[in-house]
């Protein structure tokens, strides 16, 4: 089996994968060969019960001290995902959120507005994958003022071979060789910052902090108030958390490791299957991990120097097939890590509770429906805002999963301000100016909802 490791490393070197990423991969390969699963049992952790809290809304008028902290901050957005779960073959951030505005447009405009408002440099840097870089950089040419000084707009995430489950050797798939590779998860951010030279370039340019988030989370716009809180905290690392809702019970959460008292991140893939009832129970783990991170650059640089770039983030072992669309194709392991898991690497790391408005991820057309609806508005700062609480819950069937089929069925934004739960069971097509009021279920028969319709439980067609 050890030959599998040599073959995988040789394949990575031939593809010019950066040396730190290769060293991390070798460590994970050794863990896999030793039988590691990456699972974190419930008995090994304690719930996080007393996190830090902000004294003001993240978008409230900031103090001069807050603005000074933002002036030392760079923005990083993870932008390597293709959105394959939504039937996409390009970056998810190229999807329109509002007419003429994609995720990428909104992110760029959030940063440009914050620069003008606060008089700060605020670089914007994307972590791209080999799948997303070209299209996204082409789209960003519409914003010629976006680059700051000599800092590049992006870094390229590394790649690694998918491993056969039977012998841990790199899988071969001649029919489509690109399927032999996978991204290593967003934990790859840290070796990429180091090996690309971006970390040193930011420090040399006078920056002290990173504000990092997923590109599909438009709620995590630039916040001077949060920058000020992080600066005053003195923490080397902090992560944003928010009270969990029914929309995110399967997302990761922060807990306390019993063995040493460190904060850790646990994802669903790291939870034993027979313990998922604890993982998804908000009375036990009440906060969702937003994957919005704040990192002090010099402590990060020192930690990477100390560890040779290998932070030792917990292994996430994902079982897949080499062709995700073909369940009969070769069974593989994809070895991943989560960037938020670095919280356990830093003494004094913190978790801070933020409003739900900071956590608006779009992982499926359910969340896209909500973001496109009248629940949210976009002001001059381009950060989505709402006065609706709690947020409606949208549940769509498989007919709406792929974006082309979704757009054919939902070509217009829904009115959801007065909605509770919208559950669609069948193949329904919606007209313009459809408003959902209360809890509504559309049954499995399918059909057409015309224009100018108010949907209520009492008048739902084919409601079950």
DRENLOVO-771506 format. One record per residue (C-alpha): chain; residue number from 1; y, z, x. Coordinates in steps of 0.5 Angstrom, whole numbers. Last residue first. Example, Ala and Ser with C-alpha at 12.3 -4.5 7.8 and 13.67 -1.06 7.14 Angstrom:
<atoms>
{"A" 2 {-2 14 27}} {"A" 1 {-9 16 25}} 
</atoms>
This chain:
<atoms>
{"A" 464 {35 2 -102}} {"A" 463 {42 -2 -104}} {"A" 462 {40 -9 -106}} {"A" 461 {48 -10 -108}} {"A" 460 {52 -4 -106}} {"A" 459 {56 -2 -112}} {"A" 458 {55 6 -113}} {"A" 457 {54 7 -105}} {"A" 456 {61 4 -104}} {"A" 455 {63 -3 -101}} {"A" 454 {70 -6 -103}} {"A" 453 {70 -13 -103}} {"A" 452 {76 -18 -101}} {"A" 451 {72 -24 -99}} {"A" 450 {64 -24 -101}} {"A" 449 {58 -20 -99}} {"A" 448 {52 -25 -98}} {"A" 447 {45 -24 -98}} {"A" 446 {39 -20 -95}} {"A" 445 {33 -17 -99}} {"A" 444 {33 -11 -94}} {"A" 443 {38 -6 -97}} {"A" 442 {45 -5 -95}} {"A" 441 {46 2 -95}} {"A" 440 {53 5 -95}} {"A" 439 {56 12 -94}} {"A" 438 {63 13 -96}} {"A" 437 {68 7 -97}} {"A" 436 {66 0 -93}} {"A" 435 {72 -5 -93}} {"A" 434 {71 -13 -93}} {"A" 433 {77 -17 -92}} {"A" 432 {74 -23 -90}} {"A" 431 {66 -25 -92}} {"A" 430 {60 -21 -89}} {"A" 429 {53 -24 -88}} {"A" 428 {47 -20 -90}} {"A" 427 {40 -21 -87}} {"A" 426 {37 -14 -88}} {"A" 425 {37 -7 -87}} {"A" 424 {45 -5 -86}} {"A" 423 {47 2 -85}} {"A" 422 {54 4 -86}} {"A" 421 {55 11 -85}} {"A" 420 {62 15 -86}} {"A" 419 {67 9 -88}} {"A" 418 {74 10 -90}} {"A" 417 {77 7 -84}} {"A" 416 {71 2 -84}} {"A" 415 {75 -4 -86}} {"A" 414 {70 -10 -82}} {"A" 413 {73 -15 -77}} {"A" 412 {71 -22 -79}} {"A" 411 {66 -27 -77}} {"A" 410 {60 -22 -78}} {"A" 409 {54 -26 -80}} {"A" 408 {55 -32 -75}} {"A" 407 {58 -27 -70}} {"A" 406 {52 -23 -70}} {"A" 405 {47 -29 -69}} {"A" 404 {51 -31 -63}} {"A" 403 {52 -24 -61}} {"A" 402 {44 -23 -61}} {"A" 401 {43 -16 -64}} {"A" 400 {45 -18 -71}} {"A" 399 {38 -20 -74}} {"A" 398 {35 -14 -70}} {"A" 397 {38 -9 -75}} {"A" 396 {45 -6 -76}} {"A" 395 {47 1 -76}} {"A" 394 {54 3 -76}} {"A" 393 {57 11 -75}} {"A" 392 {64 12 -77}} {"A" 391 {68 16 -73}} {"A" 390 {69 23 -74}} {"A" 389 {75 23 -75}} {"A" 388 {79 17 -76}} {"A" 387 {86 18 -72}} {"A" 386 {85 12 -68}} {"A" 385 {87 10 -61}} {"A" 384 {84 4 -56}} {"A" 383 {88 4 -50}} {"A" 382 {92 -3 -49}} {"A" 381 {98 1 -47}} {"A" 380 {103 -3 -51}} {"A" 379 {99 -1 -57}} {"A" 378 {91 -2 -59}} {"A" 377 {89 0 -66}} {"A" 376 {82 3 -68}} {"A" 375 {79 4 -74}} {"A" 374 {81 -3 -77}} {"A" 373 {74 -6 -74}} {"A" 372 {73 -9 -67}} {"A" 371 {71 -3 -64}} {"A" 370 {67 -1 -69}} {"A" 369 {63 -7 -70}} {"A" 368 {62 -7 -62}} {"A" 367 {59 0 -63}} {"A" 366 {53 -3 -67}} {"A" 365 {53 -10 -63}} {"A" 364 {50 -6 -58}} {"A" 363 {52 -2 -51}} {"A" 362 {59 -1 -53}} {"A" 361 {62 5 -50}} {"A" 360 {68 9 -53}} {"A" 359 {68 15 -49}} {"A" 358 {75 17 -48}} {"A" 357 {77 17 -55}} {"A" 356 {72 23 -56}} {"A" 355 {77 28 -53}} {"A" 354 {75 31 -46}} {"A" 353 {71 36 -44}} {"A" 352 {71 37 -36}} {"A" 351 {65 38 -31}} {"A" 350 {66 40 -24}} {"A" 349 {64 39 -17}} {"A" 348 {65 46 -13}} {"A" 347 {59 44 -8}} {"A" 346 {58 36 -8}} {"A" 345 {51 33 -8}} {"A" 344 {49 35 -15}} {"A" 343 {55 31 -18}} {"A" 342 {52 25 -15}} {"A" 341 {48 24 -21}} {"A" 340 {54 21 -24}} {"A" 339 {53 14 -20}} {"A" 338 {46 13 -23}} {"A" 337 {40 11 -19}} {"A" 336 {35 6 -20}} {"A" 335 {28 3 -18}} {"A" 334 {25 -2 -22}} {"A" 333 {18 -2 -23}} {"A" 332 {14 -8 -25}} {"A" 331 {9 -10 -30}} {"A" 330 {7 -18 -29}} {"A" 329 {9 -22 -35}} {"A" 328 {5 -21 -41}} {"A" 327 {12 -18 -44}} {"A" 326 {15 -24 -43}} {"A" 325 {23 -23 -45}} {"A" 324 {24 -18 -39}} {"A" 323 {21 -23 -34}} {"A" 322 {18 -18 -29}} {"A" 321 {16 -13 -34}} {"A" 320 {19 -7 -34}} {"A" 319 {18 1 -32}} {"A" 318 {24 4 -30}} {"A" 317 {24 9 -25}} {"A" 316 {30 13 -24}} {"A" 315 {30 17 -17}} {"A" 314 {35 23 -16}} {"A" 313 {41 21 -12}} {"A" 312 {39 23 -4}} {"A" 311 {46 21 -2}} {"A" 310 {44 16 3}} {"A" 309 {50 14 7}} {"A" 308 {48 17 14}} {"A" 307 {48 24 10}} {"A" 306 {54 27 14}} {"A" 305 {58 21 14}} {"A" 304 {57 20 7}} {"A" 303 {59 27 5}} {"A" 302 {65 26 10}} {"A" 301 {67 20 6}} {"A" 300 {66 23 -1}} {"A" 299 {70 29 2}} {"A" 298 {76 24 4}} {"A" 297 {76 20 -2}} {"A" 296 {76 25 -8}} {"A" 295 {72 23 -14}} {"A" 294 {74 23 -21}} {"A" 293 {68 20 -26}} {"A" 292 {68 17 -33}} {"A" 291 {60 16 -34}} {"A" 290 {62 20 -41}} {"A" 289 {56 25 -41}} {"A" 288 {55 27 -48}} {"A" 287 {56 34 -49}} {"A" 286 {52 39 -54}} {"A" 285 {46 40 -50}} {"A" 284 {42 45 -54}} {"A" 283 {45 44 -61}} {"A" 282 {46 37 -59}} {"A" 281 {39 36 -60}} {"A" 280 {37 29 -56}} {"A" 279 {34 32 -50}} {"A" 278 {30 38 -53}} {"A" 277 {27 33 -58}} {"A" 276 {26 28 -52}} {"A" 275 {21 33 -49}} {"A" 274 {14 30 -50}} {"A" 273 {17 24 -47}} {"A" 272 {19 27 -40}} {"A" 271 {26 26 -39}} {"A" 270 {29 22 -33}} {"A" 269 {29 16 -37}} {"A" 268 {33 19 -42}} {"A" 267 {38 21 -37}} {"A" 266 {40 28 -33}} {"A" 265 {46 29 -29}} {"A" 264 {46 35 -25}} {"A" 263 {51 41 -24}} {"A" 262 {48 46 -19}} {"A" 261 {46 53 -20}} {"A" 260 {40 53 -15}} {"A" 259 {33 53 -18}} {"A" 258 {36 53 -25}} {"A" 257 {39 46 -25}} {"A" 256 {45 47 -29}} {"A" 255 {46 41 -34}} {"A" 254 {50 35 -35}} {"A" 253 {48 30 -41}} {"A" 252 {45 22 -41}} {"A" 251 {45 18 -47}} {"A" 250 {40 18 -53}} {"A" 249 {44 23 -57}} {"A" 248 {50 18 -57}} {"A" 247 {52 15 -64}} {"A" 246 {50 21 -67}} {"A" 245 {55 25 -64}} {"A" 244 {56 29 -58}} {"A" 243 {62 33 -56}} {"A" 242 {65 30 -49}} {"A" 241 {64 30 -42}} {"A" 240 {68 27 -36}} {"A" 239 {66 28 -29}} {"A" 238 {69 31 -23}} {"A" 237 {68 31 -15}} {"A" 236 {71 34 -9}} {"A" 235 {74 39 -14}} {"A" 234 {81 42 -12}} {"A" 233 {82 43 -19}} {"A" 232 {90 41 -18}} {"A" 231 {88 34 -16}} {"A" 230 {83 33 -22}} {"A" 229 {88 36 -27}} {"A" 228 {94 31 -25}} {"A" 227 {89 25 -25}} {"A" 226 {87 27 -32}} {"A" 225 {94 28 -34}} {"A" 224 {96 21 -31}} {"A" 223 {91 18 -35}} {"A" 222 {89 10 -33}} {"A" 221 {84 8 -39}} {"A" 220 {77 11 -40}} {"A" 219 {77 9 -48}} {"A" 218 {76 2 -46}} {"A" 217 {68 4 -44}} {"A" 216 {65 -3 -43}} {"A" 215 {68 -3 -36}} {"A" 214 {64 3 -34}} {"A" 213 {68 8 -31}} {"A" 212 {71 11 -24}} {"A" 211 {78 14 -23}} {"A" 210 {78 15 -15}} {"A" 209 {82 19 -11}} {"A" 208 {86 20 -5}} {"A" 207 {90 14 -3}} {"A" 206 {94 13 3}} {"A" 205 {93 5 5}} {"A" 204 {88 8 10}} {"A" 203 {84 12 5}} {"A" 202 {83 6 1}} {"A" 201 {81 1 7}} {"A" 200 {76 6 9}} {"A" 199 {73 7 2}} {"A" 198 {73 -1 1}} {"A" 197 {70 -2 8}} {"A" 196 {64 -6 4}} {"A" 195 {59 -2 7}} {"A" 194 {62 5 5}} {"A" 193 {64 3 -2}} {"A" 192 {57 -1 -3}} {"A" 191 {53 5 -1}} {"A" 190 {57 9 -6}} {"A" 189 {57 5 -12}} {"A" 188 {49 3 -11}} {"A" 187 {49 9 -16}} {"A" 186 {51 4 -21}} {"A" 185 {43 2 -22}} {"A" 184 {39 -2 -16}} {"A" 183 {41 -9 -19}} {"A" 182 {34 -13 -20}} {"A" 181 {31 -18 -16}} {"A" 180 {24 -22 -17}} {"A" 179 {28 -25 -24}} {"A" 178 {32 -30 -19}} {"A" 177 {25 -33 -17}} {"A" 176 {24 -36 -24}} {"A" 175 {18 -40 -24}} {"A" 174 {16 -38 -17}} {"A" 173 {15 -30 -19}} {"A" 172 {13 -26 -14}} {"A" 171 {13 -18 -14}} {"A" 170 {15 -14 -8}} {"A" 169 {10 -10 -6}} {"A" 168 {9 -3 -10}} {"A" 167 {1 -4 -11}} {"A" 166 {-1 -4 -18}} {"A" 165 {6 -3 -21}} {"A" 164 {9 -9 -17}} {"A" 163 {16 -8 -15}} {"A" 162 {22 -11 -17}} {"A" 161 {26 -13 -10}} {"A" 160 {33 -10 -9}} {"A" 159 {40 -12 -10}} {"A" 158 {47 -10 -8}} {"A" 157 {53 -9 -12}} {"A" 156 {59 -14 -9}} {"A" 155 {66 -11 -9}} {"A" 154 {72 -13 -13}} {"A" 153 {80 -14 -13}} {"A" 152 {81 -14 -5}} {"A" 151 {86 -9 -2}} {"A" 150 {91 -13 2}} {"A" 149 {97 -10 -2}} {"A" 148 {95 -9 -9}} {"A" 147 {92 -15 -13}} {"A" 146 {93 -15 -21}} {"A" 145 {100 -19 -20}} {"A" 144 {96 -26 -21}} {"A" 143 {93 -24 -28}} {"A" 142 {90 -30 -31}} {"A" 141 {86 -31 -24}} {"A" 140 {82 -25 -27}} {"A" 139 {78 -30 -31}} {"A" 138 {76 -33 -25}} {"A" 137 {74 -27 -22}} {"A" 136 {70 -25 -28}} {"A" 135 {66 -32 -28}} {"A" 134 {64 -31 -21}} {"A" 133 {62 -24 -20}} {"A" 132 {58 -23 -26}} {"A" 131 {51 -25 -24}} {"A" 130 {51 -23 -17}} {"A" 129 {53 -16 -19}} {"A" 128 {61 -14 -19}} {"A" 127 {64 -7 -18}} {"A" 126 {71 -8 -20}} {"A" 125 {77 -6 -16}} {"A" 124 {84 -4 -20}} {"A" 123 {89 -1 -15}} {"A" 122 {94 4 -18}} {"A" 121 {101 2 -15}} {"A" 120 {105 7 -18}} {"A" 119 {112 7 -22}} {"A" 118 {109 11 -28}} {"A" 117 {110 6 -34}} {"A" 116 {110 -1 -30}} {"A" 115 {104 1 -26}} {"A" 114 {101 4 -33}} {"A" 113 {102 -2 -36}} {"A" 112 {99 -7 -31}} {"A" 111 {93 -2 -31}} {"A" 110 {91 -2 -39}} {"A" 109 {93 -10 -38}} {"A" 108 {87 -11 -33}} {"A" 107 {82 -7 -37}} {"A" 106 {84 -11 -44}} {"A" 105 {84 -18 -41}} {"A" 104 {77 -16 -38}} {"A" 103 {74 -13 -45}} {"A" 102 {76 -20 -48}} {"A" 101 {83 -21 -52}} {"A" 100 {85 -28 -55}} {"A" 99 {83 -25 -62}} {"A" 98 {81 -18 -61}} {"A" 97 {74 -15 -57}} {"A" 96 {73 -22 -54}} {"A" 95 {66 -22 -50}} {"A" 94 {68 -23 -43}} {"A" 93 {66 -16 -41}} {"A" 92 {59 -17 -43}} {"A" 91 {58 -21 -36}} {"A" 90 {54 -28 -38}} {"A" 89 {48 -29 -40}} {"A" 88 {48 -26 -47}} {"A" 87 {43 -24 -52}} {"A" 86 {46 -17 -54}} {"A" 85 {41 -13 -50}} {"A" 84 {42 -18 -44}} {"A" 83 {49 -15 -43}} {"A" 82 {50 -19 -37}} {"A" 81 {52 -12 -33}} {"A" 80 {55 -12 -26}} {"A" 79 {62 -9 -28}} {"A" 78 {63 -2 -26}} {"A" 77 {71 -1 -26}} {"A" 76 {74 3 -20}} {"A" 75 {81 5 -21}} {"A" 74 {85 8 -15}} {"A" 73 {89 14 -15}} {"A" 72 {94 17 -10}} {"A" 71 {100 15 -15}} {"A" 70 {96 18 -21}} {"A" 69 {97 25 -17}} {"A" 68 {104 24 -17}} {"A" 67 {104 22 -24}} {"A" 66 {101 29 -26}} {"A" 65 {106 33 -21}} {"A" 64 {112 29 -25}} {"A" 63 {109 32 -31}} {"A" 62 {105 27 -36}} {"A" 61 {107 25 -43}} {"A" 60 {100 26 -47}} {"A" 59 {95 21 -46}} {"A" 58 {89 25 -43}} {"A" 57 {91 30 -49}} {"A" 56 {93 37 -46}} {"A" 55 {90 44 -43}} {"A" 54 {84 40 -41}} {"A" 53 {77 44 -41}} {"A" 52 {73 46 -36}} {"A" 51 {65 47 -38}} {"A" 50 {62 53 -41}} {"A" 49 {55 52 -44}} {"A" 48 {52 47 -40}} {"A" 47 {45 48 -42}} {"A" 46 {40 51 -37}} {"A" 45 {35 46 -33}} {"A" 44 {28 47 -30}} {"A" 43 {24 48 -36}} {"A" 42 {27 42 -39}} {"A" 41 {23 38 -34}} {"A" 40 {27 33 -30}} {"A" 39 {23 27 -29}} {"A" 38 {24 22 -23}} {"A" 37 {17 20 -23}} {"A" 36 {15 21 -16}} {"A" 35 {7 19 -14}} {"A" 34 {8 19 -7}} {"A" 33 {9 12 -6}} {"A" 32 {14 12 -11}} {"A" 31 {18 17 -7}} {"A" 30 {17 13 -1}} {"A" 29 {20 7 -4}} {"A" 28 {26 11 -6}} {"A" 27 {27 13 1}} {"A" 26 {26 6 3}} {"A" 25 {31 3 -2}} {"A" 24 {36 8 0}} {"A" 23 {35 5 7}} {"A" 22 {36 -2 5}} {"A" 21 {42 0 1}} {"A" 20 {45 3 7}} {"A" 19 {43 -3 11}} {"A" 18 {47 -8 7}} {"A" 17 {43 -14 3}} {"A" 16 {43 -20 8}} {"A" 15 {38 -24 3}} {"A" 14 {33 -24 9}} {"A" 13 {34 -16 10}} {"A" 12 {32 -15 3}} {"A" 11 {26 -19 4}} {"A" 10 {24 -16 10}} {"A" 9 {25 -9 7}} {"A" 8 {20 -11 1}} {"A" 7 {15 -14 5}} {"A" 6 {15 -7 10}} {"A" 5 {15 -3 3}} {"A" 4 {9 -7 0}} {"A" 3 {5 -6 7}} {"A" 2 {5 1 6}} {"A" 1 {0 0 0}} 
</atoms>
